[in-house]
Amino acid sequence: MAVFSDIRHIETEMLIVGAGVAGMMAATAALRVGITPVVATKGTYASGSSSMAKGGHSIAIGHSDPDDNVTLYYEDIFEGSYQIGNRRLIDVVAEESISRTLELDEWGLGLVKLDDGRYEQKYGGSPHRFKRMVHCGRLMGKPLMASLANKTKSLGVEPLEHLMLVDLIYDQNKVNGAWGFSYRTGEPIVISAKTTVISTGGAPQIHTLNDSPPTITGDGYAMAYRAGAELIDMEFIDYQLVCAAPEKLAGYGPYSTGLLGGGSYLKNKDGERFMAKIDSENMEHSTRALINRGLAIEVFEGRGTENNAVYIDCRHVFEDLNNGPAAEAIKSFKKGGVDVSKEPLEVASCPHTYLGGIRIDEWGRTNVEGLYAGGEAAGGIHGANRLSGMALSDSYVFGYRSGMAAALESREMDSPKVNIEEIKSKLASLLNGAEETEDASMADPFRKDVQDIIVKSLGQVRSRESLNAGLAQLRKIENQCHNALIAGKNDRQKFDSLRRFIETRNVISVGTLLGTAANSRDESRGGHFRIDEPEQKDEFEVNIVLSLSDDDIKVELTPVPERDDIAEPPPGNPDTDLDYLERLAV
């Protein structure tokens, strides 16, 4: 029988949940104003979807074209959001992404520069009007994570690794930290904190096929929702192309931004360039939302491959691609069995980033006192579609801002009083009624069923009928998921299976929020396509906000915030380093 050891209680000014880009940026901001946060991560430090970043990130620094500026970037982001992105958040990210980039490069990121010292910038696709993508000349994730991890550790961050946080500690609209357990040792851990920043990333594991680590399961969304936080735009997912075949490449991100931006074609099984039916003006340079919608429709209507996929054909531009940033990806394709100089690459669509998330203001504050969010865990910035290169820029800016606000505002708060006995009872309830087996392969028996329901009924091609059916199936599985199945021969395997059980409950919660929001938007817009409501409608130029109310999901359709709807800054001197802009005279 799995048994928890004695509780370890940690008291801190500030807790950061997640150790990807947003979490580490939050830590640097806190350290800058004299607060040393506790950073808790389910994986290692550093980890998360950020480590999988490929092409680069977008900034309006004007090195590719002096006519580019942050005002034009703001306009492109808002246009790309299908007019429902939060204008104030967009303003902030367009401006401050430059400062964050310069700072990261000083820490050793290694962005490619031209001979005259300006950054080399690549085109990221519509609706970018300029080349804005800065890059490392190779895959971005590893150098980015290494530079941030080295910087934060040098400043004194000592992370808690392999920690499965089960829930936030909350009472009367105030979050006071979080509790969970080490899934390596079974040690229960309670972290009481004046402020808590959620930077847990998105929820790619709602789909079987995805391009992210297996531990990114929407935990932050689910915990914040249970604590009373509002979630926004949960119907919108940024789908990305991944390799569908052969088996060695399945799930591998094919650097589609570089391939399509470099002139490759998207074709269905009949060799037809299907984007002509979706966006005849931009074709393969269309928005990510329309590219993935086009793919989904081809598969839905029977023109996909036997792997529910389409093709990227690079043959006519192979030499140019092989002499640029795509060269490393091309080598990987060949190792996996596809020579793209001779044959097309089979690609499918899968969740890449979640566009919705925890609703924040421009300082990462939520509607719950003491709770903040940044990066992909936060929503409202991208609306119905994310521009290429914006995921990292968003994480830099709002990871940093949420950390700055949480640190400064923690100074104004009293240390919380946490009821340890209540948490002991909650820990015990995780194991009460649990079934045990020594067969580790039996761990998490519901995950695949949940993923299949979400893909089939709540996926890219939706209808009211499919959404209602999917939501009913999720409720049925949720009712079966009350008691854990603890699988394994030793404690480490058993506590790891308990982690997976909790993750699956969170995936069910996220799927239910997704389906509820999609059922409330009776139109098609960006990444949300209703086959029974295929037109975009003016009356749905709104945000859908979800929250917990009387054990049910409350749905509100709210106006898109105005650009001048400015939140009160945190006390003290919230330094966002705009002096970095003075360094741009090249």
VEXDREN-2710 file (C-alpha; in Angstrom, 1 decimal):
% VEXDREN-2710
k/r/px/py/pz
1/MET/0.0/0.0/0.0
2/ALA/1.4/3.4/-1.0
3/VAL/1.8/5.6/2.1
4/PHE/2.8/9.3/2.3
5/SER/5.7/10.3/4.6
6/ASP/5.5/13.2/7.0
7/ILE/4.6/16.6/5.5
8/ARG/7.3/19.1/4.7
9/HIS/6.1/22.6/5.2
10/ILE/7.8/25.5/3.3
11/GLU/7.0/29.1/4.0
12/THR/7.9/31.8/1.5
13/GLU/7.1/35.2/0.3
14/MET/6.4/34.0/-3.3
15/LEU/5.8/30.7/-5.1
16/ILE/6.3/30.2/-8.8
17/VAL/4.7/27.0/-10.2
18/GLY/6.5/25.9/-13.4
19/ALA/10.1/26.2/-14.6
20/GLY/9.8/27.0/-18.3
21/VAL/10.5/30.4/-19.8
22/ALA/7.7/32.2/-18.1
23/GLY/8.5/30.8/-14.7
24/MET/12.2/31.6/-14.9
25/MET/11.4/35.1/-16.2
26/ALA/9.1/35.6/-13.2
27/ALA/12.0/34.5/-10.9
28/THR/14.4/37.0/-12.4
29/ALA/11.9/39.8/-11.9
30/ALA/11.3/38.8/-8.3
31/LEU/15.1/38.5/-7.5
32/ARG/15.6/42.0/-9.1
33/VAL/13.4/43.6/-6.4
34/GLY/14.9/41.5/-3.5
35/ILE/12.4/38.6/-3.3
36/THR/13.8/35.0/-3.6
37/PRO/10.9/32.9/-4.7
38/VAL/10.3/29.2/-4.3
39/VAL/10.2/27.6/-7.8
40/ALA/8.3/24.3/-7.9
41/THR/8.4/22.2/-11.1
42/LYS/6.9/18.9/-12.1
43/GLY/10.0/18.1/-14.1
44/THR/13.6/19.2/-13.9
45/TYR/14.9/22.7/-13.8
46/ALA/14.5/24.0/-16.5
47/SER/11.8/22.1/-18.3
48/GLY/8.4/22.4/-20.1
49/SER/7.3/23.1/-23.6
50/SER/9.8/26.0/-23.9
51/SER/12.6/23.5/-24.3
52/MET/10.9/22.3/-27.6
53/ALA/11.0/25.8/-29.1
54/LYS/12.3/25.8/-32.7
55/GLY/12.3/28.8/-35.0
56/GLY/12.7/31.8/-32.8
57/HIS/10.5/34.7/-31.6
58/SER/9.2/37.9/-33.1
59/ILE/10.1/41.5/-32.1
60/ALA/9.5/44.8/-33.9
61/ILE/13.1/46.0/-33.6
62/GLY/13.2/47.2/-37.2
63/HIS/16.5/45.6/-38.1
64/SER/15.0/43.9/-41.2
65/ASP/13.2/47.1/-42.2
66/PRO/13.5/50.5/-40.6
67/ASP/9.8/51.2/-41.3
68/ASP/8.8/48.5/-38.8
69/ASN/7.8/49.6/-35.3
70/VAL/5.9/48.6/-32.2
71/THR/2.7/50.4/-33.3
72/LEU/2.6/48.3/-36.6
73/TYR/3.4/45.2/-34.6
74/TYR/0.5/46.0/-32.2
75/GLU/-1.8/46.3/-35.3
76/ASP/-0.7/43.0/-36.7
77/ILE/-1.2/41.2/-33.5
78/PHE/-4.6/42.5/-33.0
79/GLU/-5.6/41.8/-36.6
80/GLY/-4.2/38.3/-36.2
81/SER/-6.3/37.8/-33.0
82/TYR/-9.5/38.2/-35.2
83/GLN/-10.2/41.4/-33.2
84/ILE/-10.7/39.7/-29.8
85/GLY/-7.2/39.9/-28.3
86/ASN/-6.8/42.1/-25.2
87/ARG/-5.5/45.4/-26.7
88/ARG/-3.8/46.4/-23.5
89/LEU/-1.9/43.1/-23.2
90/ILE/-1.0/43.4/-26.9
91/ASP/0.4/46.9/-26.4
92/VAL/2.6/45.7/-23.6
93/VAL/4.0/42.6/-25.4
94/ALA/4.7/44.6/-28.6
95/GLU/6.7/47.1/-26.8
96/GLU/8.5/45.2/-24.0
97/SER/9.4/42.1/-26.1
98/ILE/12.3/44.1/-27.4
99/SER/13.7/44.8/-23.9
100/ARG/13.3/41.2/-22.8
101/THR/15.1/40.0/-26.0
102/LEU/18.1/42.3/-25.5
103/GLU/18.4/41.2/-21.9
104/LEU/18.2/37.5/-22.8
105/ASP/20.8/37.9/-25.4
106/GLU/23.1/39.5/-22.9
107/TRP/22.6/36.4/-20.7
108/GLY/24.0/34.2/-23.5
109/LEU/21.1/33.3/-25.8
110/GLY/23.2/33.8/-28.9
111/LEU/20.8/35.4/-31.4
112/VAL/22.2/35.6/-34.9
113/LYS/23.5/39.0/-35.9
114/LEU/24.5/40.6/-39.2
115/ASP/28.0/42.0/-39.8
116/ASP/26.8/45.5/-38.8
117/GLY/25.5/44.3/-35.4
118/ARG/21.8/44.2/-36.3
119/TYR/19.8/41.1/-35.7
120/GLU/19.0/38.9/-38.6
121/GLN/15.2/38.6/-38.9
122/LYS/13.1/36.1/-40.8
123/TYR/9.6/36.3/-42.1
124/GLY/7.0/34.5/-39.9
125/GLY/4.0/34.4/-42.1
126/SER/0.7/36.4/-42.3
127/PRO/-0.4/38.8/-40.8
128/HIS/3.2/39.9/-40.0
129/ARG/3.9/42.7/-42.4
130/PHE/7.7/42.6/-41.8
131/LYS/10.4/40.1/-41.1
132/ARG/10.4/40.0/-37.3
133/MET/11.7/36.6/-36.3
134/VAL/15.0/36.6/-34.4
135/HIS/16.7/33.2/-34.1
136/CYS/19.8/31.3/-32.9
137/GLY/20.6/29.8/-36.3
138/ARG/19.5/26.4/-34.9
139/LEU/16.7/25.1/-32.7
140/MET/15.9/27.8/-30.1
141/GLY/14.8/25.8/-27.0
142/LYS/18.0/24.4/-25.7
143/PRO/20.1/27.6/-25.7
144/LEU/17.2/29.6/-24.4
145/MET/16.5/27.3/-21.4
146/ALA/20.3/27.0/-20.7
147/SER/20.8/30.8/-20.6
148/LEU/17.8/31.3/-18.3
149/ALA/18.6/28.4/-16.0
150/ASN/22.2/29.5/-15.6
151/LYS/21.1/33.1/-14.9
152/THR/18.5/32.3/-12.3
153/LYS/20.6/29.7/-10.5
154/SER/23.5/32.2/-10.4
155/LEU/21.0/34.6/-8.6
156/GLY/20.1/32.0/-6.0
157/VAL/17.1/30.0/-7.2
158/GLU/17.0/26.5/-5.7
159/PRO/14.1/24.8/-7.4
160/LEU/11.9/22.0/-6.1
161/GLU/12.0/19.4/-8.8
162/HIS/9.7/16.4/-9.5
163/LEU/6.9/17.9/-7.5
164/MET/3.3/17.1/-8.4
165/LEU/1.2/20.0/-7.1
166/VAL/-2.3/18.7/-6.5
167/ASP/-4.1/22.0/-5.7
168/LEU/-3.7/25.6/-4.7
169/ILE/-4.4/26.5/-1.1
170/TYR/-7.3/28.9/-1.3
171/ASP/-9.9/30.5/1.0
172/GLN/-12.3/33.3/0.6
173/ASN/-11.0/34.5/-2.8
174/LYS/-7.4/34.4/-1.7
175/VAL/-4.7/32.0/-2.7
176/ASN/-2.1/31.2/-0.1
177/GLY/0.2/28.8/-1.9
178/ALA/-0.1/25.2/-3.0
179/TRP/0.3/21.6/-1.9
180/GLY/1.3/18.3/-3.4
181/PHE/3.9/15.6/-3.3
182/SER/7.2/14.4/-4.7
183/TYR/6.3/11.6/-7.1
184/ARG/9.8/10.3/-6.8
185/THR/9.8/9.9/-3.0
186/GLY/6.2/10.3/-1.9
187/GLU/7.1/13.2/0.4
188/PRO/4.1/15.5/0.8
189/ILE/4.9/19.2/0.5
190/VAL/2.9/22.2/1.6
191/ILE/4.1/25.6/0.4
192/SER/2.5/28.6/2.0
193/ALA/3.1/31.8/0.1
194/LYS/1.9/35.4/0.1
195/THR/1.7/35.3/-3.7
196/THR/1.6/32.5/-6.2
197/VAL/2.5/32.7/-9.9
198/ILE/1.1/30.0/-12.3
199/SER/3.5/29.4/-15.2
200/THR/2.7/25.8/-15.9
201/GLY/2.3/26.2/-19.7
202/GLY/-0.7/24.9/-21.7
203/ALA/-2.5/21.5/-22.1
204/PRO/-1.1/19.7/-25.2
205/GLN/-1.8/16.3/-23.6
206/ILE/-5.5/16.8/-24.3
207/HIS/-4.5/15.2/-27.7
208/THR/-2.8/11.9/-28.2
209/LEU/-0.6/13.4/-30.9
210/ASN/1.2/16.6/-29.8
211/ASP/4.7/18.2/-29.9
212/SER/5.2/18.8/-26.2
213/PRO/6.5/16.9/-23.1
214/PRO/4.1/14.4/-21.6
215/THR/3.9/16.2/-18.3
216/ILE/2.2/19.4/-19.7
217/THR/-1.4/18.5/-18.8
218/GLY/-3.2/21.7/-18.1
219/ASP/-2.5/21.5/-14.3
220/GLY/-2.4/25.3/-13.9
221/TYR/-5.7/25.9/-15.7
222/ALA/-7.4/23.2/-13.6
223/MET/-6.0/24.4/-10.2
224/ALA/-6.7/28.1/-10.9
225/TYR/-10.3/27.2/-12.0
226/ARG/-10.9/25.3/-8.8
227/ALA/-9.5/28.2/-6.8
228/GLY/-12.1/30.6/-8.4
229/ALA/-10.0/32.2/-11.2
230/GLU/-11.6/33.2/-14.4
231/LEU/-10.4/31.6/-17.6
232/ILE/-10.7/33.3/-21.0
233/ASP/-10.8/32.1/-24.7
234/MET/-10.6/28.4/-23.7
235/GLU/-12.2/27.4/-27.1
236/PHE/-9.1/28.5/-29.0
237/ILE/-6.1/26.3/-29.5
238/ASP/-3.1/27.1/-31.7
239/TYR/-2.7/24.0/-33.7
240/GLN/0.7/23.2/-35.3
241/LEU/1.9/20.9/-37.9
242/VAL/3.8/17.8/-36.8
243/CYS/5.1/14.8/-38.7
244/ALA/2.6/12.0/-39.0
245/ALA/4.8/9.4/-40.6
246/PRO/7.0/7.4/-40.6
247/GLU/6.8/6.1/-37.0
248/LYS/10.3/7.5/-36.1
249/LEU/9.2/11.0/-37.0
250/ALA/5.6/10.9/-35.7
251/GLY/5.0/13.8/-33.4
252/TYR/8.2/15.6/-34.3
253/GLY/7.7/19.3/-35.1
254/PRO/8.8/19.8/-38.7
255/TYR/9.7/23.5/-38.3
256/SER/6.7/24.4/-40.5
257/THR/7.2/28.1/-40.1
258/GLY/10.6/27.8/-41.8
259/LEU/9.4/25.3/-44.4
260/LEU/6.2/27.2/-45.4
261/GLY/7.9/30.6/-45.1
262/GLY/10.6/29.3/-47.4
263/GLY/8.2/28.5/-50.2
264/SER/7.1/24.9/-49.5
265/TYR/3.6/23.8/-50.6
266/LEU/0.8/22.2/-48.6
267/LYS/-1.0/19.4/-50.6
268/ASN/-3.7/16.9/-50.0
269/LYS/-3.5/13.2/-51.0
270/ASP/-4.5/14.1/-54.5
271/GLY/-1.6/16.6/-54.9
272/GLU/-3.9/19.6/-54.7
273/ARG/-2.7/22.8/-53.0
274/PHE/-5.8/23.1/-50.8
275/MET/-5.0/26.4/-49.2
276/ALA/-6.4/28.0/-52.4
277/LYS/-9.8/27.1/-51.0
278/ILE/-9.1/28.7/-47.6
279/ASP/-7.0/31.8/-48.3
280/SER/-6.2/32.2/-52.0
281/GLU/-4.3/35.4/-51.4
282/ASN/-1.8/34.2/-48.8
283/MET/-1.9/30.4/-49.5
284/GLU/0.8/28.7/-47.3
285/HIS/1.7/32.1/-45.8
286/SER/-1.7/32.3/-44.2
287/THR/-2.4/32.5/-40.5
288/ARG/-1.7/29.4/-38.4
289/ALA/-5.4/29.1/-37.6
290/LEU/-6.4/29.0/-41.3
291/ILE/-3.6/26.6/-42.3
292/ASN/-4.7/24.1/-39.6
293/ARG/-8.4/24.7/-40.3
294/GLY/-7.7/23.9/-44.0
295/LEU/-5.8/20.7/-43.0
296/ALA/-8.6/19.6/-40.7
297/ILE/-11.3/20.1/-43.4
298/GLU/-9.3/18.1/-45.9
299/VAL/-9.0/15.2/-43.5
300/PHE/-12.7/15.5/-42.4
301/GLU/-13.9/15.5/-46.0
302/GLY/-11.7/12.5/-47.0
303/ARG/-8.8/14.1/-48.8
304/GLY/-6.2/13.4/-46.2
305/THR/-3.8/10.5/-46.1
306/GLU/-4.4/7.2/-44.3
307/ASN/-2.7/8.8/-41.3
308/ASN/-5.3/11.7/-41.2
309/ALA/-2.6/13.9/-42.6
310/VAL/-1.5/16.0/-45.6
311/TYR/1.8/16.7/-47.3
312/ILE/4.4/19.5/-47.1
313/ASP/6.3/19.5/-50.5
314/CYS/9.7/21.1/-50.3
315/ARG/11.3/19.7/-53.4
316/HIS/11.1/22.8/-55.5
317/VAL/12.8/24.9/-52.8
318/PHE/15.0/22.3/-51.2
319/GLU/18.4/24.0/-51.9
320/ASP/17.3/27.3/-50.4
321/LEU/15.9/25.6/-47.3
322/ASN/18.9/23.4/-46.8
323/ASN/21.2/26.5/-46.8
324/GLY/19.1/28.2/-44.0
325/PRO/17.8/27.7/-40.5
326/ALA/15.7/24.7/-41.7
327/ALA/18.9/22.6/-42.4
328/GLU/18.9/21.0/-38.9
329/ALA/15.3/19.9/-39.3
330/ILE/16.0/18.5/-42.8
331/LYS/18.8/16.4/-41.3
332/SER/16.3/15.1/-38.7
333/PHE/13.8/14.2/-41.4
334/LYS/16.4/12.2/-43.3
335/LYS/17.5/10.3/-40.1
336/GLY/13.8/9.5/-39.6
337/GLY/13.4/8.1/-43.1
338/VAL/12.2/11.0/-45.3
339/ASP/14.5/12.7/-47.8
340/VAL/12.5/15.9/-48.5
341/SER/14.6/16.6/-51.5
342/LYS/12.9/13.6/-53.2
343/GLU/9.5/13.1/-51.5
344/PRO/7.0/15.2/-49.6
345/LEU/6.7/15.1/-45.8
346/GLU/3.5/13.8/-44.3
347/VAL/2.2/16.1/-41.6
348/ALA/-0.8/16.2/-39.3
349/SER/-2.3/18.9/-37.0
350/CYS/-1.9/18.9/-33.2
351/PRO/-2.2/21.3/-30.3
352/HIS/0.9/23.4/-30.1
353/THR/0.0/26.2/-27.7
354/TYR/-3.2/27.0/-25.9
355/LEU/-4.5/30.5/-26.8
356/GLY/-6.8/30.8/-23.9
357/GLY/-5.9/30.5/-20.2
358/ILE/-6.2/32.2/-16.9
359/ARG/-7.5/35.7/-17.3
360/ILE/-5.0/38.4/-16.4
361/ASP/-4.4/42.1/-16.5
362/GLU/-1.1/43.6/-17.8
363/TRP/0.6/42.7/-14.5
364/GLY/-0.4/39.1/-14.6
365/ARG/-3.0/39.6/-11.8
366/THR/-6.1/37.4/-11.8
367/ASN/-9.4/38.0/-10.2
368/VAL/-8.2/36.0/-7.1
369/GLU/-6.1/37.8/-4.6
370/GLY/-2.6/36.5/-4.4
371/LEU/-2.8/34.6/-7.7
372/TYR/-0.9/35.6/-10.9
373/ALA/-0.2/34.0/-14.2
374/GLY/2.2/34.3/-17.1
375/GLY/3.2/32.7/-20.3
376/GLU/1.0/30.1/-21.9
377/ALA/-0.9/29.6/-18.6
378/ALA/-2.4/33.0/-19.1
379/GLY/-5.0/34.0/-21.7
380/GLY/-6.4/37.0/-23.5
381/ILE/-3.4/38.1/-25.5
382/HIS/-3.8/36.1/-28.7
383/GLY/-7.6/35.9/-29.1
384/ALA/-8.5/33.4/-31.8
385/ASN/-5.1/33.1/-33.4
386/ARG/-1.5/33.5/-32.4
387/LEU/1.1/35.1/-34.7
388/SER/4.2/33.0/-35.3
389/GLY/7.0/33.8/-32.9
390/MET/4.6/35.2/-30.3
391/ALA/4.6/32.4/-27.9
392/LEU/8.1/33.1/-26.5
393/SER/7.6/36.9/-26.7
394/ASP/4.5/36.5/-24.6
395/SER/6.2/34.3/-22.1
396/TYR/9.2/36.7/-21.7
397/VAL/7.0/39.7/-21.1
398/PHE/4.2/38.4/-18.9
399/GLY/6.4/35.9/-17.1
400/TYR/8.5/38.9/-16.1
401/ARG/5.6/41.2/-15.3
402/SER/3.7/38.6/-13.3
403/GLY/6.9/37.9/-11.3
404/MET/7.5/41.6/-10.7
405/ALA/3.9/42.3/-9.6
406/ALA/3.8/39.2/-7.3
407/ALA/7.1/40.1/-5.7
408/LEU/6.3/43.8/-5.1
409/GLU/2.7/43.1/-3.9
410/SER/3.9/40.3/-1.5
411/ARG/5.6/43.0/0.5
412/GLU/2.2/44.5/1.3
413/MET/0.7/41.2/2.5
414/ASP/0.7/39.3/5.8
415/SER/2.0/35.7/5.9
416/PRO/-0.9/33.3/5.4
417/LYS/-2.1/30.9/8.0
418/VAL/-2.4/27.4/6.4
419/ASN/-4.4/24.6/7.9
420/ILE/-2.0/21.7/7.7
421/GLU/-4.5/19.3/9.2
422/GLU/-7.0/20.0/6.4
423/ILE/-4.3/19.3/3.8
424/LYS/-3.4/16.1/5.6
425/SER/-7.0/15.1/5.2
426/LYS/-6.9/15.9/1.5
427/LEU/-3.7/13.9/1.0
428/ALA/-5.4/10.9/2.7
429/SER/-8.4/11.2/0.5
430/LEU/-6.1/10.7/-2.6
431/LEU/-5.4/7.2/-1.3
432/ASN/-8.7/6.4/0.3
433/GLY/-10.5/3.8/-1.8
434/ALA/-7.6/3.5/-4.2
435/GLU/-7.1/0.2/-5.9
436/GLU/-3.6/-1.2/-6.2
437/THR/-1.9/-3.5/-8.7
438/GLU/1.8/-4.4/-9.3
439/ASP/1.3/-4.1/-13.1
440/ALA/2.8/-0.7/-13.9
441/SER/1.3/-0.8/-17.4
442/MET/-2.1/-0.4/-15.8
443/ALA/-1.3/3.1/-14.6
444/ASP/-3.6/5.9/-15.9
445/PRO/-6.2/3.7/-17.6
446/PHE/-8.5/6.6/-18.7
447/ARG/-6.0/9.0/-20.4
448/LYS/-6.2/7.5/-23.9
449/ASP/-10.0/7.4/-23.7
450/VAL/-10.1/11.1/-22.6
451/GLN/-7.8/12.1/-25.4
452/ASP/-9.8/10.2/-28.0
453/ILE/-13.0/11.9/-26.9
454/ILE/-11.4/15.4/-27.1
455/VAL/-9.9/14.8/-30.5
456/LYS/-13.1/13.2/-32.0
457/SER/-15.8/15.5/-30.5
458/LEU/-14.1/18.7/-29.3
459/GLY/-11.3/18.9/-31.8
460/GLN/-10.7/21.1/-34.8
461/VAL/-13.9/20.4/-36.7
462/ARG/-16.8/20.9/-34.2
463/SER/-20.6/21.0/-34.1
464/ARG/-23.1/21.4/-31.3
465/GLU/-23.9/17.7/-31.6
466/SER/-20.3/16.6/-31.3
467/LEU/-19.6/19.0/-28.5
468/ASN/-22.6/17.9/-26.5
469/ALA/-21.7/14.2/-27.0
470/GLY/-18.1/14.8/-26.0
471/LEU/-19.0/16.7/-22.9
472/ALA/-21.4/13.9/-21.8
473/GLN/-18.6/11.3/-22.4
474/LEU/-16.1/13.4/-20.3
475/ARG/-18.7/13.7/-17.5
476/LYS/-19.1/9.9/-17.5
477/ILE/-15.4/9.3/-17.3
478/GLU/-15.0/11.9/-14.6
479/ASN/-17.5/10.1/-12.5
480/GLN/-15.5/6.9/-12.9
481/CYS/-12.3/8.7/-11.9
482/HIS/-13.0/9.3/-8.3
483/ASN/-10.7/6.6/-6.9
484/ALA/-7.1/6.2/-8.1
485/LEU/-5.6/3.1/-9.5
486/ILE/-2.1/2.8/-7.9
487/ALA/0.1/0.8/-10.3
488/GLY/3.6/-0.5/-9.7
489/LYS/5.9/-2.8/-7.8
490/ASN/7.7/-0.1/-5.8
491/ASP/6.8/3.2/-4.2
492/ARG/8.4/5.2/-7.0
493/GLN/6.2/3.6/-9.6
494/LYS/3.1/3.9/-7.3
495/PHE/3.5/7.6/-6.7
496/ASP/4.3/8.2/-10.4
497/SER/1.0/6.4/-11.2
498/LEU/-0.8/8.7/-8.7
499/ARG/0.7/11.7/-10.5
500/ARG/-0.7/10.4/-13.8
501/PHE/-4.1/9.9/-12.3
502/ILE/-4.2/13.5/-11.0
503/GLU/-3.0/14.7/-14.4
504/THR/-5.8/12.9/-16.2
505/ARG/-8.4/14.5/-13.9
506/ASN/-6.9/17.9/-14.9
507/VAL/-7.0/16.9/-18.6
508/ILE/-10.7/16.1/-18.1
509/SER/-11.3/19.5/-16.5
510/VAL/-9.5/21.3/-19.3
511/GLY/-11.5/19.3/-22.0
512/THR/-14.7/20.2/-20.2
513/LEU/-13.8/23.9/-20.2
514/LEU/-12.8/23.7/-23.9
515/GLY/-16.0/22.1/-24.9
516/THR/-18.2/24.5/-22.8
517/ALA/-16.6/27.5/-24.4
518/ALA/-16.8/26.1/-27.9
519/ASN/-20.4/25.3/-27.4
520/SER/-21.0/28.9/-26.3
521/ARG/-19.4/30.4/-29.5
522/ASP/-22.0/29.9/-32.2
523/GLU/-19.7/30.9/-35.1
524/SER/-16.3/30.1/-36.6
525/ARG/-13.4/32.4/-35.8
526/GLY/-9.6/31.7/-36.1
527/GLY/-8.7/28.5/-34.4
528/HIS/-12.4/27.7/-33.5
529/PHE/-14.3/26.1/-36.4
530/ARG/-17.9/25.0/-36.1
531/ILE/-19.0/23.1/-39.1
532/ASP/-22.6/23.9/-38.2
533/GLU/-21.8/27.6/-37.8
534/PRO/-19.1/28.2/-40.5
535/GLU/-19.4/32.0/-40.7
536/GLN/-17.7/34.6/-38.5
537/LYS/-20.3/36.8/-36.8
538/ASP/-20.1/40.3/-35.5
539/GLU/-22.1/39.6/-32.3
540/PHE/-19.3/37.2/-31.3
541/GLU/-16.6/39.8/-31.4
542/VAL/-16.4/39.1/-27.6
543/ASN/-14.4/37.0/-25.1
544/ILE/-15.9/34.0/-23.5
545/VAL/-15.0/33.9/-19.8
546/LEU/-15.5/30.8/-17.6
547/SER/-15.5/30.5/-13.9
548/LEU/-16.6/28.1/-11.2
549/SER/-20.0/28.8/-9.6
550/ASP/-21.9/26.5/-7.4
551/ASP/-20.0/23.4/-8.7
552/ASP/-20.8/24.3/-12.3
553/ILE/-19.2/26.3/-15.1
554/LYS/-20.4/29.9/-15.3
555/VAL/-20.3/31.3/-18.9
556/GLU/-20.0/35.0/-19.6
557/LEU/-19.7/36.8/-23.0
558/THR/-17.7/39.9/-22.2
559/PRO/-16.6/42.9/-24.4
560/VAL/-13.0/43.0/-25.6
561/PRO/-11.1/45.4/-23.3
562/GLU/-10.2/48.8/-24.7
563/ARG/-6.6/49.8/-25.3
564/ASP/-6.7/52.5/-22.6
565/ASP/-8.1/50.2/-20.0
566/ILE/-4.9/50.4/-17.9
567/ALA/-4.5/48.5/-14.6
568/GLU/-3.0/50.0/-11.5
569/PRO/0.7/49.2/-11.4
570/PRO/2.1/47.4/-8.3
571/PRO/3.5/49.4/-5.4
572/GLY/7.1/50.5/-5.4
573/ASN/9.0/50.8/-8.7
574/PRO/7.9/48.1/-11.1
575/ASP/11.0/48.0/-13.4
576/THR/10.3/46.7/-16.8
577/ASP/13.7/47.7/-18.2
578/LEU/12.5/50.0/-21.0
579/ASP/15.9/51.7/-20.8
580/TYR/17.0/48.8/-23.0
581/LEU/15.4/50.7/-25.8
582/GLU/18.2/53.2/-25.6
583/ARG/20.6/50.5/-26.8
584/LEU/19.0/50.2/-30.2
585/ALA/21.1/52.8/-32.0
586/VAL/23.1/50.4/-34.2
END
